[in-house]
């Protein structure tokens, strides 16, 4: 009951539009953010940012630490600043987003196909997840056809953002996915979840012809196992 009460409190905290915008900004950052950064990004005063960030922390949606933002230490370095990042805890509305219903549907369909055709269930799951991703990609390209490799990668990240993967550019030409929508499943059935993720994401990129981004496995316990890079136009012939 205490956990339920805490979850309900966290959900209620996001009803305030300013607080919701602050949460979205903090959650989208790869590193903790200061009050000044959050205030600047959302266009509010620092004292307002402080109030709302501390409320989000009190309600369990953010966690904080302290660091000297100047990088200096010792006398004259100034007081450490409070920084915020998203809490690792999940709440009832799935923050971060989870897609367990989708996972269950794909696995159930794969098992049914395996029983009907004799195809190994993991192969059936791979095909079904890829087909699902391809439909997502096709729907996106119908509205916004990519004009080059960079546009195709951006479109892929937009699709994956809508489905909870939280893409982040690493600054070196790769896009990693900060959130695994099948996180709980991945803890106990890693190979199964990674197969499903790679197939689904590859389906999305397959649909972004002719500049298909490349999806590859790069397992990391802190994020989704798939990494994206920009593709290129296929060679003639």
N, C-alpha and C positions, 0 to 999 in steps of 0.2 A: 504493500500500500504506500510506503514511503517513496518508492521509486515511481509509482504512478503519479503521486502528488507532485514530485519533482518534474516529471515529464510534462504534466499539465501546466505547471508554472512556466517551464521553458517555452512551451507553445504560446502561452499568453503573452510572454515578453515580446514575441515577434509580431504581435498585433499592431504595435506602434510602428508607423511607416519609417520614421527616422531610425529607430532601433533595428528594424528589418534591413534597411539599407546599409547600416554599419556592419551588421552581421554578414551580409553578402560580401561586403568589401573585405573584411578580415578573413573570411573563409576562402576567398579566391586567391589569397596571397600565399606564396611559397614559404615566406619567412614571417615571424611575428612582426606586428606593426605597432608604432607608437601612437599616442593620442593625437599628436600633431599630424601625423600621416593620415590617420583616419578622419580627422576634422577636415583636412585639405581635400581629401578624395570625395567626401560627401557634401562639402560646401556648408558646413556648420561651424559654429564657434567652438573653440577648444574646450571651454567649460561644459558645453552641451555634450560634446563627444565623451568627455570624462564621465559625466553622469550616466549616459546610456551604455557605455562600454562596461562600467562597473556593475550596472544592473544586469547586463548579459552574463557577466562573470558570476554574479551572485545566483543567477538562475540556472547556472550549469552549462550554458551554451558556449562560453569562452573560458580559457584559462590564461594565466598571466605569469610573467617573470619580470626581472629587472636587469637592465644592462646599460652601460655607458655608451651612448650612441656615437660619441666622438672617437671611440676606439682607444682613448687614452686611459691611464690609470694613475693613481697616486694623487698627491696634492695638486689642486688646480684643475683636476679633470672634471669636476662638476659632479652633481648627484646622479645616480643611476635613474634612468627613465623606465616607467612601466610600459611593458609591451604585451600585446594580446595575440592569441591565436585560437583557432577553433578547438573546442574540447574534443578529445577522442571518444567521449561517451556518445552512444546513440540514444535518441529519444523516439517517442512513438510515431512522429511524423517522418521518420527516417532522414535525419540530418547527421551524417551525409546520406544522400539518396541510396536506397537499396532496391533491387529488382528481383526479389525472391519469387514473386508470383510468376514473372516471366521465366525464371530459371525452372520453376516447377512445371510450367506448361511445356517448355521445350524438352525437358527430360521425359515427361510423360508421353509426349508424342514420339520421342525417340524409342522409348521402350515398346510402345505399341507397334511402331514400324518394324522394329527388330523381331517382335513376336510374329508379325504377319509375313515378313519377307526373309527372315533368317539373317539379315544384315547385322553385323555387330552393333550393339547399342551406341558405342562411342562414335562409330562412323555415321550412324544416323543422326546423332546429336550434332556432329560437325556440319553435316549438310543442312540440317534444319536451322541451326544458328546462323550459318552463312546466308541462307535464303532470307531469313528475317532481317539481317543487316543489309542485304542488298536492296530489299524493299525500302528500308529507311533511306538509303543512299539515293535510290531512284526518285523518291518523293522530293528530296532536297534538290537534286539536279533539275527537276522539272520546274522548280521555282527560280533557281539560280545556277545556271550552267557554268561550270568553272572555265575560265579563259586561259589559265596557265597553271603550272605546278603549285605555285604559292596559293592561288585562289582555291585549288582543289584541297590542299591541306587545311586551309582556313575553313572551308565548307565541312570537311570531315570533323574538325574540332567542334564546330557549331552543332553538328548532329550529335556528337558524343556528349557535349555539354547538356543538351536537352535530355539525355538519358542517364545523367548522373555520373559520368566518368571524370569530370573536372579536369580537362586537359590543361597542361602547363608547358609553356615553351622553356626549354632549359638554356636558351641563349646560344646554343651551339648547333642549331639546326635540327634538333630532335624535340618531339613533343611527348612528354610522359603523361600518364593518367593518374592523378593523385588519389582518386577514389575507385575502388572496385565495387560495382553494384551487387556482386555476388560474394561479398566479403565473408559472411558467416559460412557459406558453403566452402569457400576457398580454404578456410582454416582446417576443415576435416577432410575435404576431397579436392586437394590442390590441383591434381592433374585434370580432373573433370571440369573444374571451374575455369582453369586456364585454357583448356580446349574450347570451351564455350565462348570465352572472351575473345580469343584470337579469331575464331571462325566468324563471330558476329561482327567484329571490327573489320576483318578482311572483307566481309560482304559489303559493308559500307564503302570501303575504299575501292572495291571492284567496280562499283556502280559509277564512280566519278571519272569515267572515260573522257578523253584519252590521257588524263594526267593523274592516274591513280596513285595516291600516296602509298608508301610501303608500311606494312604492319609486321612487326616481328616480336617474338617472345624475348623478354628481358626481365626475368623474375626478380622481384624485390618485395620483401615482406611488408614494406611501408606503403605500397601502392599497388595499382593494377599491374599485371604481368606483361602488358603490351606497350610497346613504344612505336611511335609513328615518325616517319621522315617523308619529306617531299619526294614525289615521283617525277616522272618526265614523260614527254610524248614518246610513244613506242616508235622504234626504228621502222622506216618504210619497208614494205615487202614482208 
